[in-house]
């Protein structure tokens, strides 16, 4: 009786594919870590936007902020009046960025209109409320997705290395 001997031949590509998958998985996990780091160091900010229909004698605007809608509001654009861009027949759109906020806090804003004759119109009935998020929704989704993809690829690479 003749005995048949077989040997398994593994290609060089197969030997390296497990290591490559491990490397790619680690890169995805590194991306997830970078997204977490980015979220922790990026400064939080609040964008306050408003629009006017017309602006009769309007010189500009001030923005006031408070942590409580019933307490004193503090002027936050101290260094510069937000100049009027509208006219007596047309309004304008405005945007102010408050960069001095803390994640997880709630802030309340009031708009004040200053006219050329020094009259002030403070719009206390139109309080703007904003909760500054601890983390942004897109960072959570991207971080979680990157971590899951990285772990799946890493585990596949480790399994392939083990099977070789």
BANU-515140 format. One line per field, with one value per atom (N, C-alpha, C): residue in one letter; x, y, z; atom name; residue number from 1. Coordinates in pm, 1 decimal, padded with zeros to 6 digits. Layout:
! residues N
aa <- (A ...)
u <- (X ...)
v <- (Y ...)
w <- (Z ...)
at <- (CA ...)
i <- (NUM ...)
***
This chain:
! residues 164
aa <- (X X X X X X X X X X X X X X X X X X X X X X X X X X X X X X X X X X X X X X X X X X X X X X X X X X X X X X X X X X X X X X X X X X X X X X X X X X X X X X X X X X X X X X X X X X X X X X X X X X X X X X X X X X X X X X X X X X X X X X X X X X X X X X X X X X X X X X X X X X X X X X X X X X X X X X X X X X X X X X X X X X X X X X X X X X X X X X X X X X X X X X X X X X X X X X X X X X X X X X X X X X X X X X X X X X X X X X X X X X X X X X X X X X X X X X X X X X X X X X X X X X X X X X X X X X X X X X X X X X X X X X X X X X X X X X X X X X X X X X X X X X X X X X X X X X X X X X X X X X X X X X X X X X X X X X X X X X X X X X X X X X X X X X X X X X X X X X X X X X X X X X X X X X X X X X X X X X X X X X X X X X X X X X X X X X X X X X X X X X X X X X X X X X X X X X X X X X X X X X X X X X X X X X X X X X X X X X X X X X X X X X X X X X X X X X X X X X X X X X X X X X X X X X X X X X X X X X X X X X X X X X X X X X X X X X X X X X X X X X X X X X X X X X X X X X X X)
u <- (00081.6 00000.0 00086.8 00044.8 00122.8 00066.2 00152.5 00110.0 00126.3 00024.3 00029.0 00053.2 00153.7 00185.9 00140.7 00074.8 00033.8 00095.1 00128.7 00178.5 00096.6 00073.7 -00004.5 00091.4 00061.2 00144.2 00068.3 00132.8 00067.2 00137.7 00059.2 00117.3 00170.6 00269.6 00322.2 00214.6 00119.7 00012.1 -00072.2 -00103.2 -00187.0 -00116.8 00013.8 00088.2 00080.6 00080.3 00083.7 -00054.6 -00156.5 -00289.9 -00341.0 -00312.5 -00354.4 -00287.6 -00158.4 -00084.9 -00136.5 -00170.0 -00224.1 -00359.5 -00443.5 -00573.4 -00556.5 -00461.9 -00434.6 -00391.5 -00303.6 -00256.5 -00371.9 -00456.1 -00569.8 -00667.0 -00692.3 -00778.2 -00722.4 -00591.4 -00527.7 -00541.2 -00530.9 -00546.9 -00688.7 -00789.1 -00927.1 -00945.1 -00885.4 -00892.7 -00819.5 -00708.9 -00636.4 -00722.6 -00796.8 -00889.4 -00995.0 -01049.1 -01149.1 -01088.4 -00965.0 -00898.3 -00873.0 -00835.8 -00812.4 -00941.2 -01052.8 -01181.7 -01219.1 -01193.8 -01219.1 -01130.8 -01003.7 -00911.1 -00956.7 -00994.1 -01041.3 -01161.1 -01254.0 -01374.0 -01339.6 -01236.3 -01201.2 -01124.6 -01056.2 -00976.1 -01040.3 -01135.9 -01200.0 -01284.4 -01267.8 -01346.5 -01494.8 -01577.1 -01722.0 -01759.9 -01867.0 -01915.6 -02064.9 -02127.2 -02269.6 -02285.3 -02363.0 -02391.6 -02529.4 -02532.0 -02657.6 -02688.5 -02804.2 -02841.8 -02978.8 -02994.1 -03123.3 -03135.9 -03260.5 -03291.2 -03385.5 -03367.6 -03456.0 -03535.9 -03655.1 -03737.8 -03696.9 -03689.1 -03639.4 -03560.7 -03482.9 -03404.1 -03412.5 -03508.2 -03528.0 -03431.6 -03337.0 -03243.4 -03158.4 -03139.0 -03062.5 -02913.2 -02840.6 -02695.0 -02628.4 -02685.7 -02626.9 -02693.6 -02627.7 -02686.0 -02583.4 -02635.5 -02557.5 -02621.1 -02539.6 -02587.5 -02553.7 -02653.3 -02635.8 -02655.0 -02579.6 -02586.4 -02599.8 -02667.4 -02682.2 -02691.1 -02661.6 -02678.3 -02817.1 -02895.6 -03028.1 -03119.2 -03235.7 -03320.8 -03376.6 -03371.3 -03425.8 -03319.7 -03192.4 -03087.0 -03033.9 -02933.9 -02877.0 -02805.3 -02824.3 -02757.8 -02635.6 -02528.6 -02402.0 -02374.8 -02331.2 -02295.8 -02176.0 -02186.5 -02075.1 -02000.4 -02053.9 -01979.8 -01925.2 -01854.1 -01806.5 -01718.3 -01636.1 -01538.4 -01592.7 -01706.2 -01754.1 -01904.3 -01970.0 -02111.0 -02124.5 -02228.0 -02254.3 -02326.4 -02255.3 -02305.5 -02428.9 -02520.0 -02641.3 -02605.2 -02671.4 -02650.9 -02776.8 -02888.7 -03016.4 -03042.5 -03163.3 -03203.0 -03349.7 -03403.5 -03542.1 -03640.9 -03594.3 -03683.0 -03647.2 -03533.7 -03495.7 -03416.6 -03427.5 -03355.1 -03227.2 -03175.9 -03051.6 -03047.7 -02955.9 -02931.5 -02800.6 -02801.3 -02685.1 -02646.0 -02517.9 -02466.8 -02357.9 -02363.2 -02261.0 -02219.1 -02089.0 -02036.6 -01988.4 -02047.5 -02005.0 -01910.2 -01781.0 -01680.0 -01643.3 -01702.8 -01670.7 -01778.3 -01796.1 -01897.5 -01832.7 -01902.3 -01853.1 -01945.4 -01887.6 -01971.7 -02055.5 -02181.9 -02272.9 -02353.1 -02320.5 -02392.1 -02505.1 -02604.7 -02713.6 -02697.4 -02711.9 -02698.3 -02824.5 -02852.7 -02968.3 -02915.4 -02971.4 -02924.2 -03039.9 -03007.9 -03104.0 -03036.9 -03114.3 -03067.7 -03112.2 -03022.2 -03052.9 -03019.5 -03115.1 -03096.8 -03065.0 -02960.9 -02925.0 -02955.1 -03023.0 -03054.9 -02960.4 -02957.3 -02865.9 -02892.5 -03015.2 -03046.8 -03024.1 -02948.8 -02914.2 -03029.6 -03142.0 -03251.2 -03209.2 -03245.3 -03213.7 -03343.6 -03354.5 -03468.7 -03415.9 -03447.0 -03400.5 -03515.4 -03492.3 -03596.4 -03596.5 -03644.1 -03643.1 -03748.6 -03848.6 -03950.0 -03900.4 -03790.9 -03736.2 -03602.9 -03604.1 -03481.4 -03445.8 -03320.7 -03268.1 -03196.9 -03235.8 -03176.0 -03093.2 -02973.5 -02888.8 -02818.7 -02832.5 -02760.3 -02634.7 -02519.2 -02393.3 -02369.7 -02362.1 -02346.7 -02208.5 -02205.4 -02077.2 -01994.7 -02058.3 -01995.0 -02095.5 -02045.7 -02135.7 -02181.1 -02299.4 -02358.4 -02272.9 -02215.2 -02135.9 -02009.2 -01948.9 -01827.6 -01858.6 -01973.1 -02013.3 -02033.2 -02102.9 -02130.1 -02000.7 -01916.0 -01790.8 -01696.8 -01689.3 -01601.5 -01649.4 -01778.9 -01833.3 -01815.9 -01845.7 -01830.6 -01686.5 -01593.5 -01451.1 -01404.4 -01449.9 -01410.0 -01463.7 -01589.8 -01649.2 -01578.6 -01559.6 -01491.3 -01349.9 -01279.6 -01143.7 -01137.7 -01230.3 -01231.2 -01263.4 -01359.2 -01395.3 -01277.1 -01210.4 -01096.0 -00980.3 -00955.7 -00848.9 -00873.2 -00995.7 -01028.2 -01015.2 -01055.8 -01041.6 -00894.8 -00811.3 -00668.0 -00605.1 -00643.4 -00590.0 -00634.1 -00760.7 -00811.4 -00736.3 -00711.2 -00640.1 -00496.8 -00431.8 -00296.0 -00294.8 -00395.4 -00403.8 -00426.4 -00507.0 -00538.8 -00422.3 -00322.7 -00211.2 -00114.9)
v <- (-00116.9 00000.0 00124.4 00215.8 00337.6 00445.9 00514.3 00620.5 00755.2 00835.2 00966.4 01070.9 01149.0 01257.2 01389.1 01466.4 01599.1 01701.9 01810.8 01923.4 02044.4 02123.1 02244.6 02354.7 02416.2 02526.0 02654.7 02743.0 02871.6 02977.4 03060.5 03164.8 03277.1 03349.7 03462.8 03568.0 03579.7 03676.8 03640.7 03515.5 03470.8 03494.8 03476.5 03497.3 03642.8 03732.7 03875.0 03938.2 03872.9 03933.6 03951.1 03856.9 03870.4 03989.6 04006.5 04119.6 04252.3 04250.7 04371.8 04407.8 04308.3 04334.0 04388.0 04334.0 04384.7 04531.2 04562.7 04700.5 04794.9 04753.4 04836.9 04854.8 04747.5 04756.9 04854.6 04849.2 04942.4 05087.7 05107.6 05243.9 05295.6 05209.6 05250.7 05284.7 05205.2 05234.6 05363.9 05389.8 05515.8 05633.8 05616.9 05721.0 05748.7 05643.5 05661.3 05738.6 05705.9 05777.3 05923.6 05948.5 06087.0 06168.0 06106.7 06176.5 06211.2 06121.0 06150.1 06264.2 06262.3 06368.9 06502.4 06502.1 06624.4 06682.6 06596.6 06643.1 06704.2 06652.8 06703.9 06835.1 06864.5 06987.3 07098.9 07066.7 07170.5 07259.0 07388.3 07474.8 07474.1 07476.2 07482.4 07625.2 07638.7 07771.9 07766.9 07883.2 07897.7 08003.2 07969.7 08066.1 08126.5 08258.6 08330.7 08399.6 08371.4 08429.4 08494.5 08606.8 08674.5 08751.0 08791.7 08861.9 08976.5 09087.4 09202.0 09223.8 09280.1 09311.6 09447.4 09547.4 09681.1 09732.5 09835.4 09893.1 10045.7 10100.0 10245.2 10304.9 10380.9 10450.4 10354.8 10232.3 10134.9 10155.3 10174.6 10187.6 10050.3 09961.1 09827.3 09746.9 09637.0 09542.6 09499.7 09465.5 09403.3 09269.4 09177.6 09046.0 09030.9 08987.2 08962.4 08813.2 08760.8 08618.8 08598.0 08487.6 08447.4 08295.0 08239.0 08095.5 08062.8 08167.3 08149.7 08255.5 08218.3 08317.3 08422.9 08397.4 08492.4 08576.2 08556.3 08633.5 08743.3 08814.8 08925.6 08874.2 08944.5 08914.2 09003.8 08947.4 09018.8 09041.5 09163.1 09196.7 09113.0 09043.6 08958.4 09012.6 09109.7 09172.1 09307.2 09304.9 09426.1 09514.9 09455.5 09533.1 09599.7 09552.4 09607.7 09590.4 09698.3 09695.7 09619.1 09536.1 09465.4 09564.4 09616.1 09724.5 09684.2 09781.5 09762.8 09745.7 09650.3 09625.6 09653.4 09677.0 09697.8 09846.1 09873.3 10011.5 10028.5 10146.5 10172.9 10097.0 10042.2 09966.3 09817.9 09779.6 09637.9 09601.3 09477.1 09428.3 09357.8 09280.6 09207.6 09082.5 08994.6 08874.0 08892.8 08847.0 08863.8 08731.5 08722.7 08605.2 08651.3 08599.1 08627.1 08493.3 08471.7 08347.6 08375.0 08304.2 08311.2 08194.2 08224.0 08119.2 08097.4 08173.1 08163.4 08082.0 07957.2 07869.8 07739.6 07670.7 07545.6 07431.4 07320.3 07205.8 07156.8 07124.3 07075.0 07184.0 07308.9 07421.0 07469.3 07534.0 07597.2 07747.6 07816.1 07961.8 08024.2 08146.8 08223.3 08355.2 08397.2 08517.7 08614.0 08742.5 08850.1 08945.6 08988.6 09084.6 09224.6 09320.7 09461.5 09543.0 09623.9 09711.5 09852.5 09912.6 10050.3 10139.9 10250.8 10343.8 10463.3 10540.9 10655.0 10760.0 10770.5 10869.1 10813.4 10701.9 10635.4 10556.8 10543.3 10460.3 10314.2 10239.0 10096.0 10016.8 09920.2 09828.3 09688.9 09645.4 09514.1 09414.6 09310.0 09213.6 09097.6 09126.2 09028.1 08919.2 08943.4 08840.7 08734.0 08762.7 08670.7 08612.4 08550.1 08490.9 08367.2 08361.1 08247.6 08155.3 08027.8 07929.1 07829.3 07796.0 07698.7 07610.0 07477.1 07378.8 07340.1 07369.6 07334.5 07185.4 07107.0 06962.3 06925.6 06814.5 06761.8 06716.2 06645.1 06602.5 06623.4 06642.9 06662.9 06528.3 06523.2 06398.5 06333.1 06414.6 06355.8 06291.3 06346.3 06287.3 06152.8 06141.6 06014.8 05908.5 05943.1 05847.3 05804.5 05902.1 05868.0 05788.2 05823.9 05751.9 05608.4 05592.1 05457.4 05374.1 05432.5 05361.5 05321.6 05412.7 05382.8 05273.0 05277.6 05176.3 05038.9 05031.3 04902.7 04846.9 04930.4 04884.6 04837.8 04915.8 04879.5 04747.1 04725.9 04599.8 04480.3 04497.8 04387.7 04350.9 04449.5 04422.6 04363.1 04416.1 04365.5 04219.1 04186.9 04048.6 03954.9 04001.3 03919.2 03892.6 03994.1 03976.8 03882.7 03893.4 03803.3 03659.3 03643.1 03508.8 03449.0 03529.1 03478.5 03443.0 03522.0 03489.8 03358.7 03337.8 03216.9 03094.0 03109.4 02996.3 02956.5 03039.4 03007.6 02912.5)
w <- (00000.0 00000.0 00000.0 -00080.2 -00094.7 -00004.6 00064.8 00155.9 00085.0 00091.2 00026.8 00135.3 00112.5 00206.7 00146.2 00226.7 00182.0 00274.5 00218.6 00298.0 00261.8 00360.1 00336.9 00297.1 00187.7 00139.7 00168.8 00240.8 00266.1 00184.4 00125.6 00042.6 00130.4 00082.6 00159.9 00185.9 00094.6 00114.5 00235.7 00249.2 00361.0 00493.5 00498.3 00622.4 00668.2 00574.2 00608.7 00621.2 00572.0 00574.5 00717.5 00806.0 00945.9 01011.8 00986.3 01043.3 00987.4 00859.7 00797.7 00857.6 00879.2 00941.4 01083.3 01158.1 01292.7 01285.3 01191.0 01175.3 01139.5 01044.9 01004.9 01121.5 01197.3 01314.6 01417.5 01438.8 01533.6 01485.2 01354.8 01300.8 01323.5 01307.6 01334.7 01482.3 01570.6 01714.2 01747.2 01678.6 01697.2 01653.0 01544.5 01499.7 01606.2 01666.5 01773.3 01889.8 01927.3 02037.1 02000.4 01875.6 01831.0 01834.9 01798.0 01803.9 01947.4 02040.5 02181.9 02230.5 02191.3 02230.8 02172.8 02045.4 01980.0 02054.7 02091.8 02161.8 02296.9 02362.1 02494.7 02489.6 02378.9 02373.0 02291.7 02206.8 02125.6 02216.7 02205.7 02293.5 02256.6 02358.3 02336.1 02301.5 02225.7 02191.4 02164.3 02177.8 02151.4 02042.8 01940.6 01834.6 01859.4 01875.3 01894.3 01761.7 01705.3 01576.7 01589.5 01522.1 01519.8 01389.4 01363.1 01239.2 01270.5 01202.2 01220.7 01092.3 01106.3 00989.6 00932.7 01020.1 00985.4 01105.6 01082.5 01191.6 01183.9 01257.5 01262.8 01365.6 01325.4 01415.6 01500.8 01456.1 01533.2 01511.2 01621.8 01615.4 01620.8 01703.7 01715.3 01824.8 01862.3 01957.1 02062.1 02178.5 02284.9 02318.9 02369.2 02411.6 02560.4 02636.6 02779.7 02805.6 02903.4 02935.3 03086.1 03121.6 03261.1 03267.8 03385.0 03406.7 03460.4 03488.5 03545.5 03482.8 03430.4 03364.1 03459.1 03589.4 03686.2 03755.6 03719.3 03786.0 03693.8 03740.9 03663.5 03539.1 03430.5 03304.4 03291.3 03235.2 03220.4 03072.6 03039.3 02901.6 02858.0 02743.9 02700.5 02578.8 02509.6 02399.5 02447.8 02561.2 02628.4 02541.8 02460.0 02384.9 02259.8 02210.6 02084.4 02068.5 02034.9 01998.5 01867.0 01855.8 01730.9 01640.3 01541.7 01457.0 01377.6 01363.2 01284.7 01137.1 01072.0 00928.9 00847.4 00916.2 00848.2 00823.0 00776.7 00749.3 00789.0 00762.9 00799.5 00710.2 00598.7 00510.3 00501.5 00557.0 00553.3 00678.4 00714.7 00831.8 00790.5 00884.2 00858.0 00945.7 00912.7 00992.5 01067.7 01193.1 01278.9 01342.4 01375.5 01443.6 01540.2 01662.5 01763.1 01824.1 01837.3 01893.8 02036.0 02131.6 02271.7 02295.2 02306.8 02324.6 02470.9 02559.3 02701.3 02773.7 02730.7 02789.6 02836.4 02924.9 02982.9 02939.3 02889.8 02851.2 02969.1 02940.5 03043.3 03113.3 03088.7 03151.0 03060.1 03120.9 03046.7 03057.7 02945.5 02942.3 02884.8 02931.2 02886.1 02830.9 02717.6 02649.8 02626.3 02637.7 02608.6 02509.8 02412.1 02312.6 02352.5 02333.3 02360.4 02235.9 02194.5 02078.5 02128.3 02075.0 02109.7 01990.0 02017.8 01910.5 01915.4 01807.5 01798.2 01905.0 01955.8 02058.9 02200.1 02210.9 02338.1 02400.5 02330.8 02379.4 02371.2 02476.1 02478.8 02481.6 02393.5 02390.5 02425.6 02545.5 02591.7 02575.6 02498.4 02463.9 02564.1 02685.3 02793.1 02776.4 02693.2 02669.1 02571.3 02503.2 02403.0 02450.4 02566.2 02619.9 02538.1 02500.0 02424.7 02523.0 02526.0 02617.7 02537.8 02589.9 02520.9 02622.3 02603.6 02684.9 02608.1 02664.7 02599.2 02622.1 02514.8 02532.9 02587.0 02662.7 02710.2 02589.9 02500.4 02376.1 02264.1 02144.0 02030.7 01976.1 01918.7 01869.7 01762.9 01673.7 01565.2 01617.9 01723.5 01780.0 01844.4 01909.1 01971.2 01863.9 01756.1 01648.8 01579.5 01545.1 01477.2 01566.5 01693.7 01785.8 01803.8 01827.6 01845.6 01718.3 01603.8 01477.0 01450.9 01475.6 01455.1 01549.6 01673.7 01771.0 01731.5 01690.0 01650.9 01527.4 01426.2 01304.3 01338.3 01420.4 01459.2 01532.5 01626.1 01701.1 01612.1 01520.4 01430.1 01341.4 01284.2 01196.1 01276.7 01395.1 01480.8 01518.2 01557.7 01594.4 01473.7 01356.0 01235.5 01206.2 01223.0 01200.0 01299.9 01427.0 01529.2 01504.3 01462.1 01432.1 01313.8 01212.4 01094.9 01130.5 01215.1 01260.0 01337.8 01420.0 01501.2 01414.5 01309.3 01221.2 01131.7 01119.9 01028.9 01088.0)
at <- (N CA C N CA C N CA C N CA C N CA C N CA C N CA C N CA C N CA C N CA C N CA C N CA C N CA C N CA C N CA C N CA C N CA C N CA C N CA C N CA C N CA C N CA C N CA C N CA C N CA C N CA C N CA C N CA C N CA C N CA C N CA C N CA C N CA C N CA C N CA C N CA C N CA C N CA C N CA C N CA C N CA C N CA C N CA C N CA C N CA C N CA C N CA C N CA C N CA C N CA C N CA C N CA C N CA C N CA C N CA C N CA C N CA C N CA C N CA C N CA C N CA C N CA C N CA C N CA C N CA C N CA C N CA C N CA C N CA C N CA C N CA C N CA C N CA C N CA C N CA C N CA C N CA C N CA C N CA C N CA C N CA C N CA C N CA C N CA C N CA C N CA C N CA C N CA C N CA C N CA C N CA C N CA C N CA C N CA C N CA C N CA C N CA C N CA C N CA C N CA C N CA C N CA C N CA C N CA C N CA C N CA C N CA C N CA C N CA C N CA C N CA C N CA C N CA C N CA C N CA C N CA C N CA C N CA C N CA C N CA C N CA C N CA C N CA C N CA C N CA C N CA C N CA C N CA C N CA C N CA C N CA C N CA C N CA C N CA C N CA C N CA C N CA C N CA C N CA C N CA C N CA C N CA C N CA C N CA C N CA C N CA C N CA C N CA C N CA C N CA C N CA C N CA C N CA C N CA C N CA C N CA C N CA C N CA C N CA C N CA C N CA C N CA C N CA C N CA C)
i <- (1 1 1 2 2 2 3 3 3 4 4 4 5 5 5 6 6 6 7 7 7 8 8 8 9 9 9 10 10 10 11 11 11 12 12 12 13 13 13 14 14 14 15 15 15 16 16 16 17 17 17 18 18 18 19 19 19 20 20 20 21 21 21 22 22 22 23 23 23 24 24 24 25 25 25 26 26 26 27 27 27 28 28 28 29 29 29 30 30 30 31 31 31 32 32 32 33 33 33 34 34 34 35 35 35 36 36 36 37 37 37 38 38 38 39 39 39 40 40 40 41 41 41 42 42 42 43 43 43 44 44 44 45 45 45 46 46 46 47 47 47 48 48 48 49 49 49 50 50 50 51 51 51 52 52 52 53 53 53 54 54 54 55 55 55 56 56 56 57 57 57 58 58 58 59 59 59 60 60 60 61 61 61 62 62 62 63 63 63 64 64 64 65 65 65 66 66 66 67 67 67 68 68 68 69 69 69 70 70 70 71 71 71 72 72 72 73 73 73 74 74 74 75 75 75 76 76 76 77 77 77 78 78 78 79 79 79 80 80 80 81 81 81 82 82 82 83 83 83 84 84 84 85 85 85 86 86 86 87 87 87 88 88 88 89 89 89 90 90 90 91 91 91 92 92 92 93 93 93 94 94 94 95 95 95 96 96 96 97 97 97 98 98 98 99 99 99 100 100 100 101 101 101 102 102 102 103 103 103 104 104 104 105 105 105 106 106 106 107 107 107 108 108 108 109 109 109 110 110 110 111 111 111 112 112 112 113 113 113 114 114 114 115 115 115 116 116 116 117 117 117 118 118 118 119 119 119 120 120 120 121 121 121 122 122 122 123 123 123 124 124 124 125 125 125 126 126 126 127 127 127 128 128 128 129 129 129 130 130 130 131 131 131 132 132 132 133 133 133 134 134 134 135 135 135 136 136 136 137 137 137 138 138 138 139 139 139 140 140 140 141 141 141 142 142 142 143 143 143 144 144 144 145 145 145 146 146 146 147 147 147 148 148 148 149 149 149 150 150 150 151 151 151 152 152 152 153 153 153 154 154 154 155 155 155 156 156 156 157 157 157 158 158 158 159 159 159 160 160 160 161 161 161 162 162 162 163 163 163 164 164 164)
***
